[in-house]
Amino acid sequence: MNRNIKRKIIAYFMAIVMLLVCLASITYIAEHTGHTHHCHEEDCPICKMVSFCRDTLRNIGSIGLAYLALIMILGHIKERIFLYILNEDNTSLVSLKVRLND
């Protein structure tokens, strides 16, 4: 099996796992939204889990934004390098607008 194919499979698996974690966290928070009215304990396990789910969603969002920014920056750098290399090979007197006098 090709190394790139293995990486793609792992990336898809991790994306599915992250999606499932997000959906589970959102579902748990939605189910226990009104729990704070009934909670009178200081160490309530439901309140702790809701807090953990919120922190998980916040961290996944932060990681996603950082990853997106990194991809955009690397894509921009790659494009600039590609355009620089492409322009080096295609230079001509016409593209440089050199005037040819007799």
C-alpha positions in Angstrom: 0.0 0.0 0.0 1.3 3.4 -0.9 2.4 5.7 1.9 0.2 8.5 0.7 -2.8 6.3 0.7 -2.1 5.3 4.3 -1.8 8.9 5.3 -5.1 9.7 3.6 -6.9 6.9 5.3 -5.5 8.0 8.7 -6.5 11.6 8.0 -10.1 10.5 7.1 -10.3 8.4 10.2 -9.1 11.2 12.4 -11.6 13.6 10.8 -14.4 11.2 11.5 -13.3 10.7 15.1 -13.2 14.5 15.6 -16.6 14.8 14.0 -18.0 12.2 16.3 -16.5 13.8 19.4 -18.0 17.2 18.4 -21.4 15.6 17.9 -21.3 13.7 21.2 -20.2 16.9 23.0 -23.0 19.0 21.4 -25.6 16.3 22.2 -24.5 16.0 25.8 -24.6 19.8 26.3 -28.0 20.0 24.6 -29.5 17.3 26.8 -28.2 18.8 30.0 -28.7 22.5 29.3 -31.3 23.0 32.1 -29.4 21.0 34.7 -27.9 24.0 36.5 -31.4 24.9 37.9 -31.6 21.5 39.7 -27.9 21.3 40.7 -27.1 22.2 44.3 -23.9 20.2 44.7 -20.4 21.7 44.5 -18.9 18.7 42.8 -21.7 17.7 40.5 -20.5 15.2 37.9 -23.0 16.4 35.2 -21.8 20.0 35.6 -18.2 18.8 35.3 -18.9 16.8 32.2 -20.8 19.8 30.6 -17.8 22.0 31.4 -15.4 19.3 29.9 -17.5 19.1 26.7 -17.5 22.9 26.3 -13.7 23.0 26.8 -13.3 20.2 24.2 -15.4 22.1 21.6 -13.5 25.3 22.3 -10.1 23.5 21.9 -11.2 21.7 18.7 -12.3 25.1 17.3 -9.0 26.7 18.2 -7.1 23.8 16.7 -9.2 24.0 13.5 -8.6 27.7 13.1 -4.9 27.3 13.6 -4.8 24.5 11.2 -6.8 26.4 8.6 -4.4 29.4 9.0 -1.4 27.2 8.6 -2.8 25.6 5.4 -3.6 29.1 4.0 -0.1 30.4 4.7 1.6 27.3 3.3 -0.6 27.4 0.2 0.3 31.0 -0.3 4.0 30.4 0.0 3.7 27.4 -2.3 1.9 29.5 -4.9 4.5 32.3 -4.7 7.3 29.8 -5.1 5.5 28.1 -8.1 4.9 31.5 -9.8 8.5 32.5 -9.2 9.8 29.3 -10.8 7.3 29.6 -13.6 8.3 33.2 -14.4 12.0 32.3 -14.5 11.5 29.9 -17.4 9.2 32.0 -19.5 11.1 35.3 -19.7 11.5 36.7 -23.1 12.3 40.1 -24.6 8.6 40.6 -25.3 7.6 39.8 -21.7 10.3 42.1 -20.4 9.0 44.8 -22.9 12.4 45.4 -24.3 12.4 47.8 -27.2 14.4 46.6 -30.2 15.8 49.4 -32.3 17.3 48.9 -35.7 
